[in-house]
C-alpha cells in the first residue's frame, strides 16, 4: 500500500526536550498494545521513558503509525504530555499533512484556531450516534483526530466502532440492498431547526451554494423565505482506497428521523411534514428504509461500540473510513478539539 510522502516540518518549532543519560532506540521509546483486552480497537501507544516529544517521534515514525492505523482503525496516543492546540496541530501535520476546512457541515462546531474546531457543540445531556465524518458527502477526510484538553467530570466518552466489523455484523441481504441502491439524504435548511445553509456551505451567496451543489452531485431546491432543500445519493458500502477493504460507510441511520432521541424527534414530527424535516434518509431510489432494517443497523453499532474514558492530553487518531465515532452524554466542563486531514473523493 502506498504511504503519502511525509510533509516538511521545521523541527526547531517542535521544542524537543532532551535529557542526558537516555540512550534507547526509537522502537524502545514507545509501547504499543490494545487498549481493551480482546479488541484491537483502539491501539494504545505510550512512551516508555520521560520526555518523548510526540511530534518529533511521529516525524520519524510516520510509516509505522500509518501501518498501525490501517490495521487497527484507530490509535490512542496517551501520556505524551501534549498540552495545547499548537502541539495537536503540529502532530496532525507530522503524520498526514495540512488540515482540512470543515465544509458541507452537518454538526455545529466552533473554530478554535486555523482548521482546529471544537467537537460537536451539542447539549451535554444528549448522545451523538456513531458515524463516519462526512460519509454523506462526495468528499470526506480519510483521517480525523480528537484531542482531550479537559475530560468531563462524568461521561463524555467518544465511542468508536470498526466499520469492517459493522459490515460483517449487519445482515448480508441488507448490505446487498444498500450496496445496490445507495442512500439518499434529504436535508432542509432555514426552517428554524438544524444548521442554516449559510453555516453548512460557509457562504451567504446562493450562487456559490448552487455551484457547490452542482459540482458535488447535490440536487437543490430553493423554497420560500430563502430556505433550501437538498437531495444527494451516496454509497452505503465503500472500498478503502489504501487497504481495499469493504466498509460500512454512510449516514443512513445517523440522519434518519427515527434515530433521534424522542425529546427531539417528537417535536420535529409534530412541527414538520416528512419532506421538510431537517434531515432524513431513504434508499437511493427514494423508497423508505424499513424500521426493522434501521433497528438492525443501530444494533450493530451498539454491539461493536468500544468506550473508554478520556484523559487530559489524549490524542485519538482515527481512520475515518475504518472507524466510526460518536459521543456519550456528560456532566461538567468538557473540552475536546477536532482536526481533519487527507481529503478523498469517491
N, C-alpha and C positions, 0 to 999 in steps of 0.2 A: 504494500500500500504506500502511496506517495505522501510524504510528510512535507508540508509547506516550508519554504525557506524561513529561517529564523530572522526576525526583524532586528535592525541595528539599534542598540541601546547605548547610551552613554553611561558607562559603569561608574563614572565619577558622581553620578546622581544617585547611586544606589545606597550610599552611606554604609558600605560593607564594614562590619565590625570584625576586627581580628584580635585574637588573644594568643599570647605566647604559650608554647607547651602543647598545642593541639596539632597532631600530625596524623591525619587519617585520610583514607582515600575517599573520593566523592560518594562511592557506594556505601561507605560506612557512616556517612553523615546523617542518613535518614533510615527510618524503619517503615516498611510498608506491609500492612496486614489488613484484612477485612475488619471494618468497624463492628459489624454484627456477626457473631458466630453463625456459620451455616449459610450466610448470604454474601455474595461477592460485592454487593452494592451497599454503601459506597466503600471504596478502598481508602483506608486511613493512612496518611503519610505524616510522620512526625520526625523531628530532629532527634538524634541520639546524643548530641553534645550541645553545649550552650553556644550562642552567638552564630547560629546558622542563618544567614540572611536569605529569605525565601526567594527574593527576586534574583539575586546573584546565583543561587543554586539552580533556579529554573532556567536561566540563560544557558547554563552548561549541561542541562539535562532535559532539554525540550523534547527530544525524541523518546526518551524514557517516559515522560509524562504523557505524551500523545499515545504511545502504545498501551499504557495502563488505562487511559481513558477509553480507548476503543474496546478493551477487554471488559472493563468493569462498568462503564457508562457514567461513572461519577467518582470524583476524588475529593476527600475532605482533608484539607491541609490544616493541621492543628499544632499549637504550641510554638509557632514561629515568631511570636511577638509582633505580629502586624498590628499597627496601632492607628493608622489614618488612611483616608481615601486615596492620597497620593501613592502610597505603597501598594494599595489594592489596584489602582490603575496601572502602575508600573508592572505589577505581576501579570495582569491580563496581556499587556503589550509584550511581555517577555515570552509568553507561551503561544500567542496566536496573532499578534498584530494589533492594528488600530481598532478602537471600539466603535460600535455602530450606533447611529441615532435611532431612537425608538419612534418608528413611523407606522402608519396603518394600525393605530393603537386599539386595544380593547380594554385595557386596565388603566385606572388613574395612577399616574406616577409623577413625582416631582423631581426636577433636575437638582442634583447636588453640586456637581462640577463637571464641565465637559459633557461626556456621554455616560456619566455615572448617575444613576437615578435611585430614588427611594424604592423599596419593594412596594407592592401594591398598596395604595392609600385606601384601605377598605376598613369598615368598622371592626374593632378588635374582637367583638363578640361573635363574629361570623367566620366561617371557614371558607377557604377557596379550594374548589375542586381541582384535582390533579389535571395537568395539561402540559403539552409541549409548546413552548413560546412561539406564537405567530404561525402555528401549523395550519391556520385558516387562510394564510396569505400566499401569494405567489413566491415571495422571497422571505427567507427566515434566517436567523442566526444558527450556525451549527454549534456554537458554544454559548453557554450562559453561566455567569458567575454570581455568587452571593457572598457578601462579606458581613459578618456579625460584629457591629460596634458595641451593641448592648443587647444581651438576651432579655426576653420578657421575664417578669417576676414569676409568671406561671404560664405554661403553654407556649404558643408562638412558634412551634417547630415548622420546618419546611419538609413535609413528607415527600418521598420520591418513589418512583416505580420504574422498573425496567420495561421498556416498550416492546422488546423482543419477547419477553415472557408474557406480556399482555396479549400479544398476537396469538401466542400458543394457548393461552387460557380461554380466550373467547371462542365460542363455538365456531367451527370451521365454516358452516353454512352462512353464518352471519358475516364472517370475514369475507367470504367469497362475494356475497351480495354487495357489501360496501366496496370491495375491490372493483367490481363491475360498474357500479353506479356512481361511486364517489359520494361526497357530502355537499349539499347546498347550504350555504349560510345566508340568511336573510337578516339584515340589520337596518334599524331605523334610528335616525339622528334628529334631535331638535324637538322632541316631544316632551321634554322635561324629565326624562329618566335616562340614565346612562351618560356617556360622554357626548358632547356636541361634536358635530363634524369638523368644526374648526380645530378642536384638540386632536381628534383622531388623525386628520390629514395634515396637521401643523401648517395651516394656511387659512386665511379669511377670504380667499379668492375662489369663487365657484368654478371658474375656468381651470384653475390648477387642480381642483378636485376631479373635474371631468377628465383632464389629461392623465392624471394618475390612474383613474379607473380604467380608461381605455388601454393604457399600457400594461395593466395588471389583470386584464380579463375580468373586470368587475362591471356588471350591469348596474346602471344608476337611474334614479327617477326622482326628480325634484317635486316636492309636494307643496301645498300652500304654506305660507308663513316661513319660507326659507328652510323647510325641512327636507330631509333626504332619506331615500330608501335605496339600499344596495343589495345585489344578489351576486354570489360567486360560487362556482362549483370547483371543489378541490379534491385532492386524493384523500383516501382514508387509510390506505396502506401504502407505504413508501419504501424505497430501497435506499439504504445509507450509501452515500457517494464514495466512501472510503472502505468500509467493511463489506459492502454488497449484501448486508443482511436485511431481511424484510422486517419492518417495524410498524406498530400501530401508531399512526401519526396523524391526528386530527383533533378537532374541537367538537366532534359530534355530540358527545354527552355534555361537555362543559358549557356549550352555548344553548343547549336545549332547555326550554322553559321548565320542564319537569325536574331538572337538576337543582334549580334554585331552592333555597330554603323557603318553607311555607310563609314565613313572615314577609318575604319579598315577592314570592310568586303569586300569592293570592291577591294582593292589591293590584299587581300588574294585570292579571286576568280580569279583574273587576273593572279596570280603567280602560283597557285597550282590546280591540279585536285582535285575533291572532296575527293578521297581516301587519299590524302596527307595533308589535312587541319590540322592545329594544334589540333583542336578538333571539333567533330560533334556528333550528336545524331540521333538514329533511334529507332524504336520499337525493342523489344528484339529479334525478328526474323530477324532483318536486313532490314526490309522494311522501306520506307521513312515515316516520320511523316508529315501529310498534313499541308500546310501553314495555313489553317483555324483553325486547331487544335492548332497550335503554337500561333496564334493570340489570341485565346480564353484563353489559359493558361497565356499569358503575360497580357492580360486584367484583369484577375482575380487577379494577383499580384498587378496591379496598383490600382484596386478598394479596395483591403484590406490593402494597404500600410498606415502605420502610420509614420508621420515625425515630429520630434521635434528638436529644436536647442540644441547643446551641451553646457554645462557649465563646466568650469575648475573644476576638482575634481570629476566629474560624473563617476559612475561605472554602466554599463548596464550589467546585468546578464540575459542570455537567455537560456531557454531550447532549445537545438539545433534541436530537433525533433518537438517541438511545435511552433517554431517561426523561420521564415526565416529573413535574413538581407541583406542589400546592402550598397551602398554609393552614395551620391549625389556629383556632381561636386563642386569645391570650389575655392576660391581665398584667397591667403595669406598662411602663415605657418599654418600647422595643425599637431598635434601630438596626435595620438590615438594608444594605446597599446592593444594587444590582448593576451589572455590566454585561453587554452582549457583544459578540465578535464573530468574525468569519462568515460573511454573508453568502448565502447559497440560494439559487433559483431553480425551480423544477422545470 
